Amino acid sequence: MDKTVALVFAGVCFVALSAAAPGEFPSSSGIIALNSLPDPSATLATASVADAKGTMVGAVKKIVLDTNGKPKTVEVALMGSNAVVAIDASRFNYDQGHNVLTAQLDAREIAAAPPAPQS
């Protein structure tokens, strides 16, 4: 294949890929650490919680902040029960595009976390 044909073929492939429907190809993840959120309590108020495998396990009940206003603990209301557990905020990443906190724990470890203090 000569250079001209190869160049035309590459251009056609680029146009075809550019026209693909949104969501067919991965985009930037938008995953960030919790301590970089400007207003974590408000931002995470409606977030879901997933385990390390991506399985939804619950929802954010409360974000406990340290004296600098950074997330210290995430209180998670577990699906299918009345249990609320407290997990160190450093164990999570936040997916802005999907409004999901993903734990670096599996579902069993999350369920075995200590109960959140009653408030």
Sequence and secondary structure as in RCSB ss.txt:
>XXXX:A:sequence
MDKTVALVFAGVCFVALSAAAPGEFPSSSGIIALNSLPDPSATLATASVADAKGTMVGAVKKIVLDTNGKPKTVE
VALMGSNAVVAIDASRFNYDQGHNVLTAQLDAREIAAAPPAPQS
>XXXX:A:secstr
  HHHHHHHHHHHHHHHHTS TTSS     EEEGGG SSHHHHTTT EEE TTS EEEEEEEEEE TTS EEEEE
EEETTSS EEEEEGGGEEEETTTTEEEESS HHHHHTS B    
